[in-house]
Amino acid sequence: IPKTMQIVDQMAFAGCENLEMVNFEGEDTRLGKDVFSYCHNLSKILVPKAAVEKYKEQLAEDFQDAVTGI
């Protein structure tokens, strides 16, 4: 997801069963509620190192461990 993307709307990727990894380039991207609901194969969410906590705060508890700073 390019750093120019400011908002990823609520449930934007919900139900994407084949989604395994997402790479957010921006530090300030806001995530809507349940953005990754029912993405059971999502195991890696790459974000800028400086924004790891910011992303974790926005995600459901199920996805917080998938957040990795790069």
Phi and psi in radians as a Rosetta constraint file:
Dihedral C 1 N 2 CA 2 C 2 CIRCULARHARMONIC -1.150 0.35
Dihedral N 2 CA 2 C 2 N 3 CIRCULARHARMONIC 2.728 0.35
Dihedral C 2 N 3 CA 3 C 3 CIRCULARHARMONIC -1.188 0.35
Dihedral N 3 CA 3 C 3 N 4 CIRCULARHARMONIC -0.241 0.35
Dihedral C 3 N 4 CA 4 C 4 CIRCULARHARMONIC -1.327 0.35
Dihedral N 4 CA 4 C 4 N 5 CIRCULARHARMONIC -0.250 0.35
Dihedral C 4 N 5 CA 5 C 5 CIRCULARHARMONIC -1.333 0.35
Dihedral N 5 CA 5 C 5 N 6 CIRCULARHARMONIC 2.043 0.35
Dihedral C 5 N 6 CA 6 C 6 CIRCULARHARMONIC -1.604 0.35
Dihedral N 6 CA 6 C 6 N 7 CIRCULARHARMONIC -0.570 0.35
Dihedral C 6 N 7 CA 7 C 7 CIRCULARHARMONIC -2.404 0.35
Dihedral N 7 CA 7 C 7 N 8 CIRCULARHARMONIC 2.356 0.35
Dihedral C 7 N 8 CA 8 C 8 CIRCULARHARMONIC -1.946 0.35
Dihedral N 8 CA 8 C 8 N 9 CIRCULARHARMONIC 1.982 0.35
Dihedral C 8 N 9 CA 9 C 9 CIRCULARHARMONIC -1.126 0.35
Dihedral N 9 CA 9 C 9 N 10 CIRCULARHARMONIC 2.809 0.35
Dihedral C 9 N 10 CA 10 C 10 CIRCULARHARMONIC -0.859 0.35
Dihedral N 10 CA 10 C 10 N 11 CIRCULARHARMONIC 2.273 0.35
Dihedral C 10 N 11 CA 11 C 11 CIRCULARHARMONIC 1.036 0.35
Dihedral N 11 CA 11 C 11 N 12 CIRCULARHARMONIC 0.440 0.35
Dihedral C 11 N 12 CA 12 C 12 CIRCULARHARMONIC -0.980 0.35
Dihedral N 12 CA 12 C 12 N 13 CIRCULARHARMONIC -0.658 0.35
Dihedral C 12 N 13 CA 13 C 13 CIRCULARHARMONIC -1.949 0.35
Dihedral N 13 CA 13 C 13 N 14 CIRCULARHARMONIC 0.182 0.35
Dihedral C 13 N 14 CA 14 C 14 CIRCULARHARMONIC -0.949 0.35
Dihedral N 14 CA 14 C 14 N 15 CIRCULARHARMONIC 2.284 0.35
Dihedral C 14 N 15 CA 15 C 15 CIRCULARHARMONIC 1.441 0.35
Dihedral N 15 CA 15 C 15 N 16 CIRCULARHARMONIC 0.094 0.35
Dihedral C 15 N 16 CA 16 C 16 CIRCULARHARMONIC -1.366 0.35
Dihedral N 16 CA 16 C 16 N 17 CIRCULARHARMONIC 1.519 0.35
Dihedral C 16 N 17 CA 17 C 17 CIRCULARHARMONIC -1.152 0.35
Dihedral N 17 CA 17 C 17 N 18 CIRCULARHARMONIC -0.443 0.35
Dihedral C 17 N 18 CA 18 C 18 CIRCULARHARMONIC -1.615 0.35
Dihedral N 18 CA 18 C 18 N 19 CIRCULARHARMONIC -0.021 0.35
Dihedral C 18 N 19 CA 19 C 19 CIRCULARHARMONIC -1.278 0.35
Dihedral N 19 CA 19 C 19 N 20 CIRCULARHARMONIC 2.074 0.35
Dihedral C 19 N 20 CA 20 C 20 CIRCULARHARMONIC -1.951 0.35
Dihedral N 20 CA 20 C 20 N 21 CIRCULARHARMONIC -0.488 0.35
Dihedral C 20 N 21 CA 21 C 21 CIRCULARHARMONIC -2.598 0.35
Dihedral N 21 CA 21 C 21 N 22 CIRCULARHARMONIC 2.527 0.35
Dihedral C 21 N 22 CA 22 C 22 CIRCULARHARMONIC -2.328 0.35
Dihedral N 22 CA 22 C 22 N 23 CIRCULARHARMONIC 2.424 0.35
Dihedral C 22 N 23 CA 23 C 23 CIRCULARHARMONIC -2.101 0.35
Dihedral N 23 CA 23 C 23 N 24 CIRCULARHARMONIC 1.933 0.35
Dihedral C 23 N 24 CA 24 C 24 CIRCULARHARMONIC -1.656 0.35
Dihedral N 24 CA 24 C 24 N 25 CIRCULARHARMONIC 2.146 0.35
Dihedral C 24 N 25 CA 25 C 25 CIRCULARHARMONIC -1.530 0.35
Dihedral N 25 CA 25 C 25 N 26 CIRCULARHARMONIC -0.421 0.35
Dihedral C 25 N 26 CA 26 C 26 CIRCULARHARMONIC -1.609 0.35
Dihedral N 26 CA 26 C 26 N 27 CIRCULARHARMONIC 2.625 0.35
Dihedral C 26 N 27 CA 27 C 27 CIRCULARHARMONIC -1.500 0.35
Dihedral N 27 CA 27 C 27 N 28 CIRCULARHARMONIC -0.326 0.35
Dihedral C 27 N 28 CA 28 C 28 CIRCULARHARMONIC -2.029 0.35
Dihedral N 28 CA 28 C 28 N 29 CIRCULARHARMONIC 0.293 0.35
Dihedral C 28 N 29 CA 29 C 29 CIRCULARHARMONIC -1.169 0.35
Dihedral N 29 CA 29 C 29 N 30 CIRCULARHARMONIC 2.273 0.35
Dihedral C 29 N 30 CA 30 C 30 CIRCULARHARMONIC -1.678 0.35
Dihedral N 30 CA 30 C 30 N 31 CIRCULARHARMONIC 2.379 0.35
Dihedral C 30 N 31 CA 31 C 31 CIRCULARHARMONIC -1.898 0.35
Dihedral N 31 CA 31 C 31 N 32 CIRCULARHARMONIC 2.304 0.35
Dihedral C 31 N 32 CA 32 C 32 CIRCULARHARMONIC -1.283 0.35
Dihedral N 32 CA 32 C 32 N 33 CIRCULARHARMONIC 2.913 0.35
Dihedral C 32 N 33 CA 33 C 33 CIRCULARHARMONIC -1.053 0.35
Dihedral N 33 CA 33 C 33 N 34 CIRCULARHARMONIC 2.415 0.35
Dihedral C 33 N 34 CA 34 C 34 CIRCULARHARMONIC 0.971 0.35
Dihedral N 34 CA 34 C 34 N 35 CIRCULARHARMONIC 0.613 0.35
Dihedral C 34 N 35 CA 35 C 35 CIRCULARHARMONIC -1.012 0.35
Dihedral N 35 CA 35 C 35 N 36 CIRCULARHARMONIC -0.516 0.35
Dihedral C 35 N 36 CA 36 C 36 CIRCULARHARMONIC -2.041 0.35
Dihedral N 36 CA 36 C 36 N 37 CIRCULARHARMONIC 0.445 0.35
Dihedral C 36 N 37 CA 37 C 37 CIRCULARHARMONIC -0.983 0.35
Dihedral N 37 CA 37 C 37 N 38 CIRCULARHARMONIC 2.381 0.35
Dihedral C 37 N 38 CA 38 C 38 CIRCULARHARMONIC 1.107 0.35
Dihedral N 38 CA 38 C 38 N 39 CIRCULARHARMONIC 0.433 0.35
Dihedral C 38 N 39 CA 39 C 39 CIRCULARHARMONIC -1.709 0.35
Dihedral N 39 CA 39 C 39 N 40 CIRCULARHARMONIC 1.271 0.35
Dihedral C 39 N 40 CA 40 C 40 CIRCULARHARMONIC -1.158 0.35
Dihedral N 40 CA 40 C 40 N 41 CIRCULARHARMONIC -0.355 0.35
Dihedral C 40 N 41 CA 41 C 41 CIRCULARHARMONIC -1.700 0.35
Dihedral N 41 CA 41 C 41 N 42 CIRCULARHARMONIC -0.012 0.35
Dihedral C 41 N 42 CA 42 C 42 CIRCULARHARMONIC -1.245 0.35
Dihedral N 42 CA 42 C 42 N 43 CIRCULARHARMONIC 1.986 0.35
Dihedral C 42 N 43 CA 43 C 43 CIRCULARHARMONIC -2.160 0.35
Dihedral N 43 CA 43 C 43 N 44 CIRCULARHARMONIC -0.115 0.35
Dihedral C 43 N 44 CA 44 C 44 CIRCULARHARMONIC -2.501 0.35
Dihedral N 44 CA 44 C 44 N 45 CIRCULARHARMONIC 2.144 0.35
Dihedral C 44 N 45 CA 45 C 45 CIRCULARHARMONIC -2.133 0.35
Dihedral N 45 CA 45 C 45 N 46 CIRCULARHARMONIC 1.849 0.35
Dihedral C 45 N 46 CA 46 C 46 CIRCULARHARMONIC -1.563 0.35
Dihedral N 46 CA 46 C 46 N 47 CIRCULARHARMONIC 2.298 0.35
Dihedral C 46 N 47 CA 47 C 47 CIRCULARHARMONIC -2.455 0.35
Dihedral N 47 CA 47 C 47 N 48 CIRCULARHARMONIC 2.809 0.35
Dihedral C 47 N 48 CA 48 C 48 CIRCULARHARMONIC -1.040 0.35
Dihedral N 48 CA 48 C 48 N 49 CIRCULARHARMONIC 2.448 0.35
Dihedral C 48 N 49 CA 49 C 49 CIRCULARHARMONIC -0.885 0.35
Dihedral N 49 CA 49 C 49 N 50 CIRCULARHARMONIC -0.710 0.35
Dihedral C 49 N 50 CA 50 C 50 CIRCULARHARMONIC -1.195 0.35
Dihedral N 50 CA 50 C 50 N 51 CIRCULARHARMONIC -0.218 0.35
Dihedral C 50 N 51 CA 51 C 51 CIRCULARHARMONIC -2.011 0.35
Dihedral N 51 CA 51 C 51 N 52 CIRCULARHARMONIC 0.187 0.35
Dihedral C 51 N 52 CA 52 C 52 CIRCULARHARMONIC -0.949 0.35
Dihedral N 52 CA 52 C 52 N 53 CIRCULARHARMONIC -0.909 0.35
Dihedral C 52 N 53 CA 53 C 53 CIRCULARHARMONIC -1.123 0.35
Dihedral N 53 CA 53 C 53 N 54 CIRCULARHARMONIC -0.637 0.35
Dihedral C 53 N 54 CA 54 C 54 CIRCULARHARMONIC -1.064 0.35
Dihedral N 54 CA 54 C 54 N 55 CIRCULARHARMONIC -0.738 0.35
Dihedral C 54 N 55 CA 55 C 55 CIRCULARHARMONIC -1.244 0.35
Dihedral N 55 CA 55 C 55 N 56 CIRCULARHARMONIC -0.739 0.35
Dihedral C 55 N 56 CA 56 C 56 CIRCULARHARMONIC -1.025 0.35
Dihedral N 56 CA 56 C 56 N 57 CIRCULARHARMONIC -0.679 0.35
Dihedral C 56 N 57 CA 57 C 57 CIRCULARHARMONIC -1.099 0.35
Dihedral N 57 CA 57 C 57 N 58 CIRCULARHARMONIC -0.475 0.35
Dihedral C 57 N 58 CA 58 C 58 CIRCULARHARMONIC -1.571 0.35
Dihedral N 58 CA 58 C 58 N 59 CIRCULARHARMONIC -0.249 0.35
Dihedral C 58 N 59 CA 59 C 59 CIRCULARHARMONIC -1.724 0.35
Dihedral N 59 CA 59 C 59 N 60 CIRCULARHARMONIC 2.687 0.35
Dihedral C 59 N 60 CA 60 C 60 CIRCULARHARMONIC -1.082 0.35
Dihedral N 60 CA 60 C 60 N 61 CIRCULARHARMONIC 2.651 0.35
Dihedral C 60 N 61 CA 61 C 61 CIRCULARHARMONIC -0.945 0.35
Dihedral N 61 CA 61 C 61 N 62 CIRCULARHARMONIC -0.584 0.35
Dihedral C 61 N 62 CA 62 C 62 CIRCULARHARMONIC -1.053 0.35
Dihedral N 62 CA 62 C 62 N 63 CIRCULARHARMONIC -0.426 0.35
Dihedral C 62 N 63 CA 63 C 63 CIRCULARHARMONIC -1.893 0.35
Dihedral N 63 CA 63 C 63 N 64 CIRCULARHARMONIC -0.074 0.35
Dihedral C 63 N 64 CA 64 C 64 CIRCULARHARMONIC -1.103 0.35
Dihedral N 64 CA 64 C 64 N 65 CIRCULARHARMONIC -0.631 0.35
Dihedral C 64 N 65 CA 65 C 65 CIRCULARHARMONIC -1.256 0.35
Dihedral N 65 CA 65 C 65 N 66 CIRCULARHARMONIC -0.280 0.35
Dihedral C 65 N 66 CA 66 C 66 CIRCULARHARMONIC -1.410 0.35
Dihedral N 66 CA 66 C 66 N 67 CIRCULARHARMONIC -0.250 0.35
Dihedral C 66 N 67 CA 67 C 67 CIRCULARHARMONIC -1.300 0.35
Dihedral N 67 CA 67 C 67 N 68 CIRCULARHARMONIC 2.188 0.35
Dihedral C 67 N 68 CA 68 C 68 CIRCULARHARMONIC -2.269 0.35
Dihedral N 68 CA 68 C 68 N 69 CIRCULARHARMONIC 2.301 0.35
Dihedral C 68 N 69 CA 69 C 69 CIRCULARHARMONIC -1.457 0.35
Dihedral N 69 CA 69 C 69 N 70 CIRCULARHARMONIC 2.382 0.35
